[in-house]
């Protein structure tokens, strides 16, 4: 069984399913959306954040780095500046241990199943009174199908809580079907209706994903669709119409659609992870710009359409 690292267990979450929820973020995703709002969950491996404002260039991390990835620059006008060659880093985390000022922080914790469940159900009273529960998110929980199945089983059958899963529905159906018994709500991202964009930009198979969505619907599963709308990628009139045409077929079967306009809140995470952010400088997409999509989906008879998530600002 492939066991994920956990980046966060977020309590009192209001955007990852109905009611008050606890959201468990798995570290690892097979896709590579260039705008990803949770870049710390893309890799399955341990990483670390770098907080440059806390670094005093004391040199302790340099002394403890066995691979030579860190050094203090001695060139004129840059003396004392700490530089990091990520290609040399072996992720031993000795620099994190050596830092005296909290300028480095490990991303991703190794937690056993019991610890995850214990934290996840600690707010069970709030779930009961708000119609909430636990959401498995990431990354993508289906990157770890056996672990996710067992966690969902325990939460549902032993703890009797509502279980939701946020996923792109990328794997083969045989990895998804067993979850039907234990998952109350599947929240599925559709990032584009263009197979070529999906393949070459996102890194997945749109055909497989749509097939899985339709199998979930035909299995009478509760399915809610997330539509991230990204400037220059899937916000054209053609893109919008393709969403409307596809989702309109299932208007009476879907639990709802949440339109998620692009935002740049995660830009700082890319800096802290020492990664390039391809959407640097791109303005956030105002909610009013996706209203044509909202209105078109309503006209198709969708039960509920929101902007910004399940508790979003434009709902029916």
N, C-alpha and C positions, 0 to 999 in steps of 0.2 A: 504494500500500500504506500503510495506516494503521499507524504505528510507535508502540508504547507506550513510555512512560517506565517505568523499573524502580524499584520502591521498595526492594527488597532481593533479594539472592541469598544464601539461607540454607543454609549447609553443615551436614552432620551432622544433618539433619532426620530424625525417627523417626515422625512422625505423618502424613505426606503420601504414603503408599504403602508398599510392602514394603521392608524392608532399610534400609540407610543411604542417604540421598538428599540431593540438592541441590534446593532449591525456589526457583523463580524467581517473584517476585511482580510481576505486571503492574499498572500503575496505570490503572484504568478499569473501570467496571461499569455496565451499563444498569439494574440493579435498585437499590432503596434500602431495604434491610432496616433498620429503625430500631434494631436491636440489633447491627449489624455489628461484628465483632470486629477488622476491619482497615479502619477508616474512612478511613485515609490512601490506600486504594486505590480509593475510590469515584469520585473525579473523575479525568478523563484529564489535567487540567492540573497544572502545577507548583503546589505549595502550600508553606507553611513551618510548622514547629512553632515555638511560642513557649514558652520555658522561663522562666516568671516568676521563679523563684527565682534565676536568674542575672542578671536585669536590674538594673542599678544606676541606671536613669533618667538616664543621662549625656546623653541628647539627641542623640547622633550619628545615630540612625535617623530622628529627626524632621527633622533638617537635610537628610537625603538623600532623604526621601520626597517625590516630585514631585506626589502627588495629594492631600496633606493628610489622609491616612488616620490619621496618627499625630500626637499632640500630648501635651505635658506639662500636666497639670491644674494650674491655679493657684488653684483655689477653696480656701477655708479647710478645714483638716483633710485636704485631698487634695493639697496642694502637692507637686509633684515626681512625682506618680503618672502613669505612662505609660498613655494610653488609645488604643484602636485601633478605628477605624470601618471594619469589614470591607467595607461597601458601597462605600466609596471606593477600596478597594485595587485596583490594576491589575496586581498580581503581577509587578512589575518586578524584584523581589528586591534592590533597592538597599538596603533596610533590613538585609537579611541580610549583604550585603557590608560595610556600615558598622558592624555590631555588633562591639565589641571584646572582648566577654565570652562569646560563644557562646550568647547568649540566643535566637537565631533560627537555624533550620536548614532548608535546602531539603529538601522531600520529593519524591523522584522524580528519577532520573538518566537522561539520554539516553545509551544505549549502543548501539553497532552490533552486528550479528549476530555477528561474529567475536569480539568481546569477551565477549558473553554465553556463547557456546559454550565459549570458552577457560576461563572461570571454572567453567562447569557441569561440565566433564569433568575438572577438575583432581583430583577424588577418584575417578577411574574404578577404581582398584585396590580401594577400599572397596566400590564397587558390586558388583564381581565376586565378592568373598568374602562379601558379606552378602545378595546377591539384590536389591540396591538399584538406584538409577538417578536420573533427573532428573524432577522434577514441575513442570509449568507451572501456576501458580496466580495468585491476584490478590486483589481485583478478579475479573475473568473473562477468561481468555485468548481466549475466543471473541468478545470485543468487538473483537478484532484478528485476524480469521480468516486473512487471507493471511499475515501475519507469523507467526502461530502454526503454520500449516501448514508454512511453510518451516523454522522452527526445529525442529519435530518431525522433519521429513524429514532435516535435517542430523544431528541427534542420533542418529536411528535408523540411517540408511543409511551415514553417513560415520563416525560415532563408535561405532556399535554398542552403545548403552546402552539400558536399559529406560526407556521414556517413559510417564509418567502425566500426566493432565490433570485438574485440579479445576475444575468448571464447574457452572453451574445449567442447562446445556443449553437456553438460551433462544432461539437463533437458528433460522432456517429450516434444514431438514435438509440442503440443498445446501451449507451452510457446515460441516457436521459430517462428512458422508459421506467427503470426501477424507482425513480424518484416520484413518480405519480402517486404512489401509495402514501408518501410522507410529506409532500410539499403542497401547501394550500394555495400558493400564488407564485406563478412564474412571471418575473419582470424581465422582458427581453428587449435588448437594444437592437434596432435596425439602423445601421450607420449610413447606408446608401442602398438605393435600388439598382445601382449600376454594377453588374458583375465584374467589369474590368477594374473599376475603382476599388471594389472590395478586394480583389485579388492583389493588385499591385500597390495600393496605398495602405489598406488595412491588414492584408495578409491572410484573408480567410476566403471561404467559398460561400458566396451568397446563395447558390442553389441548395447547398446543404442546410444553411441556416433557415431559409424559407420553408424547406421541407420539414424541418424539425418543428417550426412554429405551427405549421398546418397539422402536423401529427398531434401536437399538444392540444390544439383546438378540437380536433376530431376525437380526441380521448376525453373530452369534456373537462379538461383542466382549466383552471382560472388563469388567464393570460392577460397581462397588461404590457403595452408596448411603450418603450422609451425611444424618442426620436431626437438625438442630438443634432442641432442645426448649426453647421459650421460655415462661416463666410468663405466663399470661393470653392467650397468642396461639395456641399449638397443643398445649397440655398437658392438655386436657380428655379425659374418657373417650371422647367421640365422635371427637376428633382421633386418639387412640391407636388406636381400633378401625379408623378409616379407613386408617391406615398399615398395620396388620396385614392388612386385607382386600386392599389393593392389592398389597403386596409379597409376600404369600403366594402369589399367582398365579405368581411367578417364583422360587420357593424353590430350585429345582434349577438355575437359570440364573444367579443373581447370585453374584458372588465373595464378597459379605458385606455387612453393614450395620453402620455405625458410628453409635451414638447419641451426640450431642454436647449434654450438658446446658448450659444457659445459665450463663455466667460473666461477671463484670464486669471482667475484666482490662484491657479496652480503655478503661475510663472516663477514665483519664488522657490518652489520645490525643485524646479529644474536647476536653478542656480545652486541650491544646497546639495543636489545630487551630482553636480559638475557635469550636467548634460545640456546639449543644445535644445532650445525651445523654438520650434519652427514657427510658432504663432506669436513670437515676440513682436510687440508693436501693433498687433491687430486689435482693434477696438471691440469691446464687448458688444454682443448683439442685443439691441433693445427688444423687450418683449413685444412691443407693438408691431415689430417687423415680421413676426411670425403669425400675426392675426389672420392673414389670408389662409394659412394652413389650418388654423383653428376653425375658422368659419366653414371651410370646405369639408373638413372632417365631420363637423356638426351636421352639415347638409346631407352627408351620407348616412346619418343616423347613428353615429358613434355615441355610446351611452354617456361617457364622460371624457372630456378633453381638458387638459390643464396646461398651463405654461409654468414651467419651473418645478414640476414634481407633483406628487399626489395631493399635496395641500397647496397647489399652485394658485395663480391669481386669476385665471380665466377658466372656470369649470362649468360644466353643465350637469 
